């Protein structure tokens, strides 16, 4: 079992395509007024950015990299994705599993993103 875990961790750290961790999958939103009509969604194969006014951009994930914070509290993820022209971009953020999980962009750590909870289906 330990060998399997080490192999999975190795795939993330070596920059292989890897698998998107279940904790990251979902719709993420922030309470910041500047981003009230914005969100991003991470699926098992895509990252989707809501760009306002009911529009969004969807990009296929080409690889995911994970680096543990030395203090062990949070993890730096870098999701690589390509646009329609084939240019690669990197989306880097810190994930902290405390309090049902939060994401802070590497370049905007003051802004906190939380996963949107599903509403119960109405009858």
N, CA, C and O atoms as a printed pandas DataFrame, in Angstrom:
     atom_number atom_name residue_name chain_id  residue_number  x_coord  y_coord  z_coord
0              1         N          UNK        A               1    0.826   -1.193    0.000
1              2        CA          UNK        A               1    0.000    0.000    0.000
2              3         C          UNK        A               1    0.875    1.264    0.000
3              4         O          UNK        A               1    0.584    2.234   -0.701
4              5         N          UNK        A               2    1.937    1.234    0.788
5              6        CA          UNK        A               2    2.832    2.390    0.855
6              7         C          UNK        A               2    3.468    2.646   -0.503
7              8         O          UNK        A               2    3.624    3.797   -0.910
8              9         N          UNK        A               3    3.831    1.587   -1.201
9             10        CA          UNK        A               3    4.451    1.737   -2.523
10            11         C          UNK        A               3    3.484    2.397   -3.491
11            12         O          UNK        A               3    3.885    3.259   -4.274
12            13         N          UNK        A               4    2.213    2.007   -3.450
13            14        CA          UNK        A               4    1.209    2.602   -4.339
14            15         C          UNK        A               4    1.080    4.096   -4.047
15            16         O          UNK        A               4    1.033    4.904   -4.974
16            17         N          UNK        A               5    1.024    4.466   -2.774
17            18        CA          UNK        A               5    0.920    5.885   -2.404
18            19         C          UNK        A               5    2.135    6.668   -2.876
19            20         O          UNK        A               5    2.000    7.781   -3.385
20            21         N          UNK        A               6    3.317    6.093   -2.711
21            22        CA          UNK        A               6    4.538    6.774   -3.158
22            23         C          UNK        A               6    4.556    6.941   -4.671
23            24         O          UNK        A               6    5.002    7.971   -5.176
24            25         N          UNK        A               7    4.073    5.932   -5.398
25            26        CA          UNK        A               7    4.024    6.041   -6.862
26            27         C          UNK        A               7    3.056    7.141   -7.279
27            28         O          UNK        A               7    3.352    7.910   -8.193
28            29         N          UNK        A               8    1.899    7.225   -6.617
29            30        CA          UNK        A               8    0.927    8.271   -6.948
30            31         C          UNK        A               8    1.507    9.649   -6.644
31            32         O          UNK        A               8    1.372   10.572   -7.447
32            33         N          UNK        A               9    2.147    9.790   -5.493
33            34        CA          UNK        A               9    2.762   11.060   -5.127
34            35         C          UNK        A               9    3.853   11.433   -6.116
35            36         O          UNK        A               9    3.990   12.601   -6.480
36            37         N          UNK        A              10    4.618   10.464   -6.548
37            38        CA          UNK        A              10    5.682   10.693   -7.519
38            39         C          UNK        A              10    5.118   11.221   -8.831
39            40         O          UNK        A              10    5.705   12.115   -9.440
40            41         N          UNK        A              11    4.000   10.685   -9.269
41            42        CA          UNK        A              11    3.384   11.143  -10.522
42            43         C          UNK        A              11    3.016   12.614  -10.427
43            44         O          UNK        A              11    3.217   13.362  -11.384
44            45         N          UNK        A              12    2.473   13.048   -9.272
45            46        CA          UNK        A              12    2.128   14.453   -9.104
46            47         C          UNK        A              12    3.374   15.317   -9.107
47            48         O          UNK        A              12    3.413   16.336   -9.798
48            49         N          UNK        A              13    4.387   14.936   -8.355
49            50        CA          UNK        A              13    5.562   15.777   -8.199
50            51         C          UNK        A              13    6.418   15.829   -9.449
51            52         O          UNK        A              13    7.125   16.815   -9.658
52            53         N          UNK        A              14    6.379   14.817  -10.277
53            54        CA          UNK        A              14    7.192   14.809  -11.487
54            55         C          UNK        A              14    6.518   15.535  -12.637
55            56         O          UNK        A              14    7.085   15.633  -13.726
56            57         N          UNK        A              15    5.312   16.048  -12.409
57            58        CA          UNK        A              15    4.651   16.815  -13.444
58            59         C          UNK        A              15    3.938   15.962  -14.468
59            60         O          UNK        A              15    3.614   16.449  -15.551
60            61         N          UNK        A              16    3.683   14.701  -14.157
61            62        CA          UNK        A              16    2.911   13.856  -15.054
62            63         C          UNK        A              16    1.494   14.370  -15.121
63            64         O          UNK        A              16    1.099   15.233  -14.337
64            65         N          UNK        A              17    0.716   13.833  -16.073
65            66        CA          UNK        A              17   -0.647   14.311  -16.198
66            67         C          UNK        A              17   -1.364   14.189  -14.871
67            68         O          UNK        A              17   -2.056   15.119  -14.455
68            69         N          UNK        A              18   -1.209   13.049  -14.192
69            70        CA          UNK        A              18   -1.791   12.889  -12.868
70            71         C          UNK        A              18   -3.303   12.891  -12.887
71            72         O          UNK        A              18   -3.935   12.997  -13.937
72            73         N          UNK        A              19   -3.856   12.773  -11.714
73            74        CA          UNK        A              19   -5.296   12.758  -11.521
74            75         C          UNK        A              19   -5.658   13.941  -10.640
75            76         O          UNK        A              19   -4.954   14.243   -9.676
76            77         N          UNK        A              20   -6.742   14.602  -10.965
77            78        CA          UNK        A              20   -7.187   15.722  -10.149
78            79         C          UNK        A              20   -7.748   15.153   -8.844
79            80         O          UNK        A              20   -8.658   14.325   -8.880
80            81         N          UNK        A              21   -7.225   15.578   -7.697
81            82        CA          UNK        A              21   -7.743   15.083   -6.425
82            83         C          UNK        A              21   -9.222   15.427   -6.250
83            84         O          UNK        A              21   -9.675   16.502   -6.644
84            85         N          UNK        A              22   -9.949   14.512   -5.664
85            86        CA          UNK        A              22  -11.395   14.678   -5.457
86            87         C          UNK        A              22  -11.719   15.966   -4.694
87            88         O          UNK        A              22  -12.729   16.609   -4.977
88            89         N          UNK        A              23  -10.877   16.349   -3.732
89            90        CA          UNK        A              23  -11.129   17.561   -2.942
90            91         C          UNK        A              23  -11.148   18.827   -3.791
91            92         O          UNK        A              23  -11.766   19.817   -3.402
92            93         N          UNK        A              24  -10.483   18.811   -4.939
93            94        CA          UNK        A              24  -10.427   20.004   -5.795
94            95         C          UNK        A              24  -11.594   20.075   -6.771
95            96         O          UNK        A              24  -11.919   21.152   -7.272
96            97         N          UNK        A              25  -12.223   18.943   -7.043
97            98        CA          UNK        A              25  -13.292   18.898   -8.043
98            99         C          UNK        A              25  -14.532   19.611   -7.512
99           100         O          UNK        A              25  -15.027   19.308   -6.426
100          101         N          UNK        A              26  -15.020   20.568   -8.304
101          102        CA          UNK        A              26  -16.216   21.307   -7.926
102          103         C          UNK        A              26  -16.147   22.744   -8.403
103          104         O          UNK        A              26  -15.210   23.154   -9.089
104          105         N          UNK        A              27  -17.168   23.497   -8.018
105          106        CA          UNK        A              27  -17.272   24.917   -8.364
106          107         C          UNK        A              27  -16.777   25.720   -7.168
107          108         O          UNK        A              27  -17.210   25.506   -6.036
108          109         N          UNK        A              28  -15.868   26.641   -7.437
109          110        CA          UNK        A              28  -15.258   27.464   -6.394
110          111         C          UNK        A              28  -15.663   28.917   -6.589
111          112         O          UNK        A              28  -15.639   29.433   -7.706
112          113         N          UNK        A              29  -16.039   29.579   -5.481
113          114        CA          UNK        A              29  -16.461   30.980   -5.548
114          115         C          UNK        A              29  -15.877   31.753   -4.373
115          116         O          UNK        A              29  -15.433   31.169   -3.384
116          117         N          UNK        A              30  -15.887   33.074   -4.500
117          118        CA          UNK        A              30  -15.358   33.945   -3.454
118          119         C          UNK        A              30  -16.405   34.989   -3.091
119          120         O          UNK        A              30  -17.307   35.276   -3.878
120          121         N          UNK        A              31  -16.280   35.550   -1.903
121          122        CA          UNK        A              31  -17.201   36.604   -1.475
122          123         C          UNK        A              31  -16.707   37.993   -1.872
123          124         O          UNK        A              31  -17.368   38.987   -1.575
124          125         N          UNK        A              32  -15.568   38.077   -2.532
125          126        CA          UNK        A              32  -15.026   39.368   -2.950
126          127         C          UNK        A              32  -15.988   40.056   -3.918
127          128         O          UNK        A              32  -16.374   39.462   -4.925
128          129         N          UNK        A              33  -16.384   41.306   -3.629
129          130        CA          UNK        A              33  -17.316   42.020   -4.512
130          131         C          UNK        A              33  -16.808   42.161   -5.948
131          132         O          UNK        A              33  -17.607   42.202   -6.884
132          133         N          UNK        A              34  -15.502   42.233   -6.128
133          134        CA          UNK        A              34  -14.939   42.370   -7.471
134          135         C          UNK        A              34  -15.161   41.122   -8.325
135          136         O          UNK        A              34  -15.035   41.176   -9.548
136          137         N          UNK        A              35  -15.486   40.015   -7.693
137          138        CA          UNK        A              35  -15.635   38.747   -8.405
138          139         C          UNK        A              35  -17.018   38.137   -8.183
139          140         O          UNK        A              35  -17.169   36.917   -8.233
140          141         N          UNK        A              36  -18.033   38.977   -7.936
141          142        CA          UNK        A              36  -19.331   38.438   -7.566
142          143         C          UNK        A              36  -19.994   37.625   -8.679
143          144         O          UNK        A              36  -20.801   36.745   -8.380
144          145         N          UNK        A              37  -19.689   37.881   -9.931
145          146        CA          UNK        A              37  -20.267   37.074  -11.016
146          147         C          UNK        A              37  -19.230   36.117  -11.612
147          148         O          UNK        A              37  -19.376   35.656  -12.744
148          149         N          UNK        A              38  -18.191   35.829  -10.841
149          150        CA          UNK        A              38  -17.105   34.963  -11.318
150          151         C          UNK        A              38  -17.015   33.721  -10.437
151          152         O          UNK        A              38  -17.363   33.740   -9.256
152          153         N          UNK        A              39  -16.545   32.662  -11.040
153          154        CA          UNK        A              39  -16.231   31.441  -10.314
154          155         C          UNK        A              39  -15.299   30.644  -11.193
155          156         O          UNK        A              39  -15.084   30.996  -12.353
156          157         N          UNK        A              40  -14.748   29.590  -10.665
157          158        CA          UNK        A              40  -14.035   28.646  -11.507
158          159         C          UNK        A              40  -14.454   27.253  -11.084
159          160         O          UNK        A              40  -14.844   27.018   -9.941
160          161         N          UNK        A              41  -14.366   26.347  -12.022
161          162        CA          UNK        A              41  -14.745   24.962  -11.765
162          163         C          UNK        A              41  -13.606   24.056  -12.199
163          164         O          UNK        A              41  -13.006   24.242  -13.257
164          165         N          UNK        A              42  -13.327   23.080  -11.365
165          166        CA          UNK        A              42  -12.327   22.072  -11.693
166          167         C          UNK        A              42  -13.061   20.746  -11.831
167          168         O          UNK        A              42  -13.786   20.333  -10.926
168          169         N          UNK        A              43  -12.872   20.086  -12.962
169          170        CA          UNK        A              43  -13.429   18.753  -13.173
170          171         C          UNK        A              43  -12.258   17.780  -13.265
171          172         O          UNK        A              43  -11.104   18.173  -13.090
172          173         N          UNK        A              44  -12.549   16.538  -13.535
173          174        CA          UNK        A              44  -11.462   15.563  -13.643
174          175         C          UNK        A              44  -10.599   15.800  -14.875
175          176         O          UNK        A              44   -9.483   15.284  -14.941
176          177         N          UNK        A              45  -11.084   16.568  -15.856
177          178        CA          UNK        A              45  -10.306   16.772  -17.066
178          179         C          UNK        A              45  -10.240   18.191  -17.586
179          180         O          UNK        A              45   -9.562   18.455  -18.579
180          181         N          UNK        A              46  -10.946   19.123  -16.922
181          182        CA          UNK        A              46  -10.995   20.497  -17.422
182          183         C          UNK        A              46  -10.972   21.492  -16.273
183          184         O          UNK        A              46  -11.311   21.170  -15.135
184          185         N          UNK        A              47  -10.566   22.701  -16.603
185          186        CA          UNK        A              47  -10.714   23.835  -15.695
186          187         C          UNK        A              47  -11.546   24.866  -16.452
187          188         O          UNK        A              47  -11.278   25.165  -17.616
188          189         N          UNK        A              48  -12.554   25.402  -15.777
189          190        CA          UNK        A              48  -13.512   26.319  -16.394
190          191         C          UNK        A              48  -13.493   27.617  -15.601
191          192         O          UNK        A              48  -13.633   27.607  -14.378
192          193         N          UNK        A              49  -13.320   28.732  -16.296
193          194        CA          UNK        A              49  -13.310   30.036  -15.648
194          195         C          UNK        A              49  -14.537   30.817  -16.105
195          196         O          UNK        A              49  -14.701   31.067  -17.299
196          197         N          UNK        A              50  -15.401   31.204  -15.167
197          198        CA          UNK        A              50  -16.535   32.070  -15.490
198          199         C          UNK        A              50  -15.978   33.473  -15.645
199          200         O          UNK        A              50  -15.321   33.992  -14.743
200          201         N          UNK        A              51  -16.242   34.080  -16.785
201          202        CA          UNK        A              51  -15.647   35.375  -17.107
202          203         C          UNK        A              51  -16.635   36.531  -16.996
203          204         O          UNK        A              51  -16.353   37.637  -17.458
204          205         N          UNK        A              52  -17.781   36.282  -16.391
205          206        CA          UNK        A              52  -18.781   37.329  -16.188
206          207         C          UNK        A              52  -19.858   37.288  -17.245
207          208         O          UNK        A              52  -19.678   36.728  -18.327
208          209         N          UNK        A              53  -20.990   37.899  -16.906
209          210        CA          UNK        A              53  -22.127   38.003  -17.818
210          211         C          UNK        A              53  -22.478   36.665  -18.466
211          212         O          UNK        A              53  -22.703   36.587  -19.674
212          213         N          UNK        A              54  -22.521   35.611  -17.644
213          214        CA          UNK        A              54  -22.909   34.263  -18.085
214          215         C          UNK        A              54  -22.023   33.689  -19.182
215          216         O          UNK        A              54  -22.493   32.913  -20.014
216          217         N          UNK        A              55  -20.760   34.056  -19.193
217          218        CA          UNK        A              55  -19.819   33.476  -20.151
218          219         C          UNK        A              55  -18.716   32.751  -19.387
219          220         O          UNK        A              55  -18.423   33.070  -18.235
220          221         N          UNK        A              56  -18.119   31.781  -20.045
221          222        CA          UNK        A              56  -17.025   31.045  -19.408
222          223         C          UNK        A              56  -16.067   30.536  -20.470
223          224         O          UNK        A              56  -16.409   30.429  -21.648
224          225         N          UNK        A              57  -14.861   30.224  -20.025
225          226        CA          UNK        A              57  -13.832   29.648  -20.887
226          227         C          UNK        A              57  -13.445   28.297  -20.298
227          228         O          UNK        A              57  -13.176   28.186  -19.102
228          229         N          UNK        A              58  -13.418   27.274  -21.146
229          230        CA          UNK        A              58  -13.116   25.912  -20.718
230          231         C          UNK        A              58  -11.806   25.465  -21.345
231          232         O          UNK        A              58  -11.590   25.633  -22.545
232          233         N          UNK        A              59  -10.932   24.893  -20.520
233          234        CA          UNK        A              59   -9.622   24.454  -20.992
234          235         C          UNK        A              59   -9.353   23.022  -20.531
235          236         O          UNK        A              59   -9.606   22.687  -19.374
236          237         N          UNK        A              60   -8.842   22.175  -21.430
237          238        CA          UNK        A              60   -8.471   20.815  -21.012
238          239         C          UNK        A              60   -7.212   20.847  -20.144
239          240         O          UNK        A              60   -6.258   21.569  -20.435
240          241         N          UNK        A              61   -7.228   20.055  -19.081
241          242        CA          UNK        A              61   -6.065   19.948  -18.202
242          243         C          UNK        A              61   -5.049   19.035  -18.874
243          244         O          UNK        A              61   -5.374   17.915  -19.268
244          245         N          UNK        A              62   -3.815   19.521  -19.003
245          246        CA          UNK        A              62   -2.761   18.704  -19.609
246          247         C          UNK        A              62   -1.884   18.033  -18.562
247          248         O          UNK        A              62   -1.337   16.957  -18.805
248          249         N          UNK        A              63   -1.747   18.663  -17.397
249          250        CA          UNK        A              63   -1.029   18.021  -16.288
250          251         C          UNK        A              63   -1.321   18.770  -15.004
251          252         O          UNK        A              63   -1.782   19.911  -15.011
252          253         N          UNK        A              64   -1.039   18.097  -13.904
253          254        CA          UNK        A              64   -1.224   18.713  -12.594
254          255         C          UNK        A              64   -0.010   18.378  -11.744
255          256         O          UNK        A              64    0.478   17.248  -11.744
256          257         N          UNK        A              65    0.461   19.372  -11.029
257          258        CA          UNK        A              65    1.638   19.194  -10.169
258          259         C          UNK        A              65    1.247   19.576   -8.744
259          260         O          UNK        A              65    0.500   20.531   -8.530
260          261         N          UNK        A              66    1.754   18.826   -7.782
261          262        CA          UNK        A              66    1.438   19.051   -6.382
262          263         C          UNK        A              66    2.732   19.188   -5.584
263          264         O          UNK        A              66    3.648   18.379   -5.730
264          265         N          UNK        A              67    2.800   20.216   -4.742
265          266        CA          UNK        A              67    3.950   20.401   -3.848
266          267         C          UNK        A              67    3.425   20.682   -2.450
267          268         O          UNK        A              67    2.670   21.632   -2.244
268          269         N          UNK        A              68    3.823   19.859   -1.494
269          270        CA          UNK        A              68    3.406   20.054   -0.105
270          271         C          UNK        A              68    4.159   21.225    0.514
271          272         O          UNK        A              68    5.364   21.383    0.316
272          273         N          UNK        A              69    3.429   22.042    1.267
273          274        CA          UNK        A              69    4.027   23.112    2.054
274          275         C          UNK        A              69    4.880   22.459    3.142
275          276         O          UNK        A              69    4.440   21.493    3.766
276          277         N          UNK        A              70    6.094   22.968    3.381
277          278        CA          UNK        A              70    6.941   22.362    4.418
278          279         C          UNK        A              70    6.250   22.261    5.781
279          280         O          UNK        A              70    6.533   21.338    6.544
280          281         N          UNK        A              71    5.357   23.187    6.092
281          282        CA          UNK        A              71    4.635   23.137    7.365
282          283         C          UNK        A              71    3.531   22.083    7.333
283          284         O          UNK        A              71    2.991   21.713    8.375
284          285         N          UNK        A              72    3.195   21.600    6.134
285          286        CA          UNK        A              72    2.195   20.549    5.998
286          287         C          UNK        A              72    0.756   21.006    6.071
287          288         O          UNK        A              72   -0.151   20.173    6.057
288          289         N          UNK        A              73    0.517   22.308    6.148
289          290        CA          UNK        A              73   -0.842   22.816    6.272
290          291         C          UNK        A              73   -1.570   22.906    4.938
291          292         O          UNK        A              73   -2.772   22.651    4.862
292          293         N          UNK        A              74   -0.852   23.264    3.902
293          294        CA          UNK        A              74   -1.509   23.467    2.611
294          295         C          UNK        A              74   -0.644   22.872    1.515
295          296         O          UNK        A              74    0.513   22.513    1.730
296          297         N          UNK        A              75   -1.237   22.779    0.335
297          298        CA          UNK        A              75   -0.556   22.188   -0.812
298          299         C          UNK        A              75   -0.624   23.163   -1.973
299          300         O          UNK        A              75   -1.676   23.741   -2.244
300          301         N          UNK        A              76    0.501   23.348   -2.663
301          302        CA          UNK        A              76    0.533   24.169   -3.873
302          303         C          UNK        A              76    0.248   23.258   -5.057
303          304         O          UNK        A              76    0.974   22.294   -5.301
304          305         N          UNK        A              77   -0.814   23.571   -5.792
305          306        CA          UNK        A              77   -1.149   22.844   -7.014
306          307         C          UNK        A              77   -0.891   23.751   -8.204
307          308         O          UNK        A              77   -1.156   24.952   -8.145
308          309         N          UNK        A              78   -0.385   23.192   -9.261
309          310        CA          UNK        A              78   -0.253   23.903  -10.530
310          311         C          UNK        A              78   -0.934   23.055  -11.586
311          312         O          UNK        A              78   -0.495   21.947  -11.894
312          313         N          UNK        A              79   -2.018   23.596  -12.138
313          314        CA          UNK        A              79   -2.752   22.921  -13.204
314          315         C          UNK        A              79   -2.316   23.546  -14.518
315          316         O          UNK        A              79   -2.460   24.752  -14.716
316          317         N          UNK        A              80   -1.787   22.731  -15.410
317          318        CA          UNK        A              80   -1.411   23.202  -16.747
318          319         C          UNK        A              80   -2.571   22.921  -17.688
319          320         O          UNK        A              80   -3.182   21.854  -17.641
320          321         N          UNK        A              81   -2.863   23.888  -18.540
321          322        CA          UNK        A              81   -3.944   23.732  -19.518
322          323         C          UNK        A              81   -3.570   24.487  -20.779
323          324         O          UNK        A              81   -2.721   25.378  -20.756
324          325         N          UNK        A              82   -4.216   24.119  -21.887
325          326        CA          UNK        A              82   -3.920   24.763  -23.175
326          327         C          UNK        A              82   -5.154   25.452  -23.721
327          328         O          UNK        A              82   -6.281   24.987  -23.548
328          329         N          UNK        A              83   -4.908   26.591  -24.397
329          330        CA          UNK        A              83   -6.007   27.276  -25.065
330          331         C          UNK        A              83   -6.203   26.673  -26.459
331          332         O          UNK        A              83   -5.498   25.737  -26.837
332          333         N          UNK        A              84   -7.152   27.204  -27.215
333          334        CA          UNK        A              84   -7.460   26.630  -28.532
334          335         C          UNK        A              84   -6.297   26.736  -29.512
335          336         O          UNK        A              84   -6.212   25.948  -30.454
336          337         N          UNK        A              85   -5.402   27.697  -29.305
337          338        CA          UNK        A              85   -4.222   27.826  -30.171
338          339         C          UNK        A              85   -3.098   26.882  -29.747
339          340         O          UNK        A              85   -2.078   26.788  -30.430
340          341         N          UNK        A              86   -3.274   26.187  -28.630
341          342        CA          UNK        A              86   -2.260   25.253  -28.158
342          343         C          UNK        A              86   -1.244   25.856  -27.204
343          344         O          UNK        A              86   -0.296   25.181  -26.801
344          345         N          UNK        A              87   -1.431   27.126  -26.834
345          346        CA          UNK        A              87   -0.507   27.762  -25.894
346          347         C          UNK        A              87   -0.807   27.257  -24.484
347          348         O          UNK        A              87   -1.961   27.205  -24.058
348          349         N          UNK        A              88    0.269   26.881  -23.762
349          350        CA          UNK        A              88    0.090   26.342  -22.414
350          351         C          UNK        A              88    0.079   27.451  -21.368
351          352         O          UNK        A              88    0.869   28.394  -21.421
352          353         N          UNK        A              89   -0.835   27.309  -20.423
353          354        CA          UNK        A              89   -0.946   28.223  -19.289
354          355         C          UNK        A              89   -0.883   27.418  -18.007
355          356         O          UNK        A              89   -1.171   26.221  -17.993
356          357         N          UNK        A              90   -0.504   28.089  -16.928
357          358        CA          UNK        A              90   -0.438   27.435  -15.621
358          359         C          UNK        A              90   -1.330   28.191  -14.646
359          360         O          UNK        A              90   -1.298   29.420  -14.573
360          361         N          UNK        A              91   -2.115   27.442  -13.910
361          362        CA          UNK        A              91   -3.029   27.961  -12.894
362          363         C          UNK        A              91   -2.530   27.423  -11.554
363          364         O          UNK        A              91   -2.707   26.244  -11.249
364          365         N          UNK        A              92   -1.903   28.298  -10.750
365          366        CA          UNK        A              92   -1.285   27.873   -9.488
366          367         C          UNK        A              92   -2.071   28.410   -8.300
367          368         O          UNK        A              92   -2.448   29.581   -8.259
368          369         N          UNK        A              93   -2.308   27.530   -7.340
369          370        CA          UNK        A              93   -3.062   27.917   -6.156
370          371         C          UNK        A              93   -2.689   27.030   -4.974
371          372         O          UNK        A              93   -2.188   25.916   -5.128
372          373         N          UNK        A              94   -2.957   27.574   -3.784
373          374        CA          UNK        A              94   -2.755   26.822   -2.549
374          375         C          UNK        A              94   -4.098   26.260   -2.101
375          376         O          UNK        A              94   -5.099   26.975   -2.057
376          377         N          UNK        A              95   -4.107   24.982   -1.771
377          378        CA          UNK        A              95   -5.309   24.347   -1.238
378          379         C          UNK        A              95   -5.058   24.012    0.223
379          380         O          UNK        A              95   -4.048   23.398    0.569
380          381         N          UNK        A              96   -5.993   24.424    1.078
381          382        CA          UNK        A              96   -5.932   24.113    2.505
382          383         C          UNK        A              96   -7.184   23.310    2.839
383          384         O          UNK        A              96   -8.294   23.817    2.677
384          385         N          UNK        A              97   -7.035   22.067    3.302
385          386        CA          UNK        A              97   -8.200   21.222    3.553
386          387         C          UNK        A              97   -9.018   21.616    4.788
387          388         O          UNK        A              97  -10.131   21.118    4.960
388          389         N          UNK        A              98   -8.500   22.494    5.649
389          390        CA          UNK        A              98   -9.225   22.890    6.861
390          391         C          UNK        A              98  -10.532   23.597    6.506
391          392         O          UNK        A              98  -10.640   24.234    5.459
392          393         N          UNK        A              99  -11.508   23.478    7.381
393          394        CA          UNK        A              99  -12.803   24.159    7.223
394          395         C          UNK        A              99  -13.462   23.870    5.878
395          396         O          UNK        A              99  -13.912   24.794    5.201
396          397         N          UNK        A             100  -13.523   22.629    5.493
397          398        CA          UNK        A             100  -14.145   22.156    4.252
398          399         C          UNK        A             100  -13.390   22.593    3.003
399          400         O          UNK        A             100  -13.915   22.489    1.895
400          401         N          UNK        A             101  -12.187   23.071    3.170
401          402        CA          UNK        A             101  -11.316   23.376    2.042
402          403         C          UNK        A             101  -11.414   24.800    1.537
403          404         O          UNK        A             101  -12.504   25.345    1.367
404          405         N          UNK        A             102  -10.253   25.394    1.300
405          406        CA          UNK        A             102  -10.187   26.722    0.695
406          407         C          UNK        A             102   -9.066   26.732   -0.335
407          408         O          UNK        A             102   -8.102   25.971   -0.247
408          409         N          UNK        A             103   -9.223   27.612   -1.308
409          410        CA          UNK        A             103   -8.198   27.828   -2.326
410          411         C          UNK        A             103   -7.815   29.301   -2.297
411          412         O          UNK        A             103   -8.666   30.184   -2.192
412          413         N          UNK        A             104   -6.513   29.540   -2.392
413          414        CA          UNK        A             104   -5.977   30.901   -2.531
414          415         C          UNK        A             104   -5.033   30.887   -3.725
415          416         O          UNK        A             104   -4.094   30.093   -3.770
416          417         N          UNK        A             105   -5.282   31.764   -4.690
417          418        CA          UNK        A             105   -4.409   31.840   -5.857
418          419         C          UNK        A             105   -3.005   32.206   -5.401
419          420         O          UNK        A             105   -2.835   32.994   -4.470
420          421         N          UNK        A             106   -2.015   31.644   -6.045
421          422        CA          UNK        A             106   -0.625   31.919   -5.676
422          423         C          UNK        A             106   -0.320   33.408   -5.781
423          424         O          UNK        A             106    0.449   33.938   -4.979
424          425         N          UNK        A             107   -0.915   34.089   -6.762
425          426        CA          UNK        A             107   -0.640   35.516   -6.976
426          427         C          UNK        A             107   -1.665   36.438   -6.313
427          428         O          UNK        A             107   -1.561   37.657   -6.447
428          429         N          UNK        A             108   -2.662   35.881   -5.596
429          430        CA          UNK        A             108   -3.669   36.687   -4.889
430          431         C          UNK        A             108   -4.049   35.968   -3.597
431          432         O          UNK        A             108   -5.205   35.584   -3.416
432          433         N          UNK        A             109   -3.099   35.790   -2.716
433          434        CA          UNK        A             109   -3.341   34.972   -1.531
434          435         C          UNK        A             109   -4.304   35.597   -0.531
435          436         O          UNK        A             109   -4.795   34.907    0.363
436          437         N          UNK        A             110   -4.582   36.883   -0.666
437          438        CA          UNK        A             110   -5.525   37.520    0.251
438          439         C          UNK        A             110   -6.976   37.134   -0.052
439          440         O          UNK        A             110   -7.842   37.292    0.808
440          441         N          UNK        A             111   -7.250   36.637   -1.245
441          442        CA          UNK        A             111   -8.605   36.277   -1.649
442          443         C          UNK        A             111   -8.840   34.785   -1.417
443          444         O          UNK        A             111   -8.058   33.943   -1.858
444          445         N          UNK        A             112   -9.936   34.473   -0.713
445          446        CA          UNK        A             112  -10.250   33.090   -0.364
446          447         C          UNK        A             112  -11.402   32.591   -1.230
447          448         O          UNK        A             112  -12.426   33.260   -1.367
448          449         N          UNK        A             113  -11.220   31.409   -1.811
449          450        CA          UNK        A             113  -12.238   30.750   -2.619
450          451         C          UNK        A             113  -12.711   29.509   -1.870
451          452         O          UNK        A             113  -11.898   28.746   -1.348
452          453         N          UNK        A             114  -14.018   29.310   -1.817
453          454        CA          UNK        A             114  -14.583   28.137   -1.158
454          455         C          UNK        A             114  -15.426   27.354   -2.155
455          456         O          UNK        A             114  -15.952   27.903   -3.123
456          457         N          UNK        A             115  -15.538   26.062   -1.891
457          458        CA          UNK        A             115  -16.297   25.211   -2.802
458          459         C          UNK        A             115  -17.789   25.426   -2.576
459          460         O          UNK        A             115  -18.272   25.421   -1.444
460          461         N          UNK        A             116  -18.499   25.614   -3.672
461          462        CA          UNK        A             116  -19.941   25.799   -3.620
462          463         C          UNK        A             116  -20.570   24.484   -3.177
463          464         O          UNK        A             116  -20.251   23.418   -3.704
464          465         N          UNK        A             117  -21.457   24.577   -2.213
465          466        CA          UNK        A             117  -22.138   23.371   -1.752
466          467         C          UNK        A             117  -23.383   23.151   -2.585
467          468         O          UNK        A             117  -24.050   24.103   -2.991
468          469         N          UNK        A             118  -23.687   21.906   -2.834
469          470        CA          UNK        A             118  -24.870   21.570   -3.622
470          471         C          UNK        A             118  -26.122   21.836   -2.804
471          472         O          UNK        A             118  -26.166   21.554   -1.606
472          473         N          UNK        A             119  -27.137   22.379   -3.459
473          474        CA          UNK        A             119  -28.425   22.566   -2.806
474          475         C          UNK        A             119  -29.194   21.262   -2.908
475          476         O          UNK        A             119  -29.100   20.563   -3.917
476          477         N          UNK        A             120  -29.955   20.926   -1.874
477          478        CA          UNK        A             120  -30.763   19.712   -1.983
478          479         C          UNK        A             120  -31.782   19.871   -3.100
479          480         O          UNK        A             120  -32.324   20.957   -3.307
480          481         N          UNK        A             121  -32.035   18.802   -3.809
481          482        CA          UNK        A             121  -33.013   18.841   -4.908
482          483         C          UNK        A             121  -34.388   19.152   -4.343
483          484         O          UNK        A             121  -34.797   18.588   -3.328
484          485         N          UNK        A             122  -35.090   20.047   -5.005
485          486        CA          UNK        A             122  -36.438   20.387   -4.535
486          487         C          UNK        A             122  -37.441   19.407   -5.103
487          488         O          UNK        A             122  -37.298   18.930   -6.229
488          489         N          UNK        A             123  -38.465   19.112   -4.306
489          490        CA          UNK        A             123  -39.495   18.147   -4.737
490          491         C          UNK        A             123  -40.683   18.864   -5.261
491          492         O          UNK        A             123  -41.655   18.231   -5.672
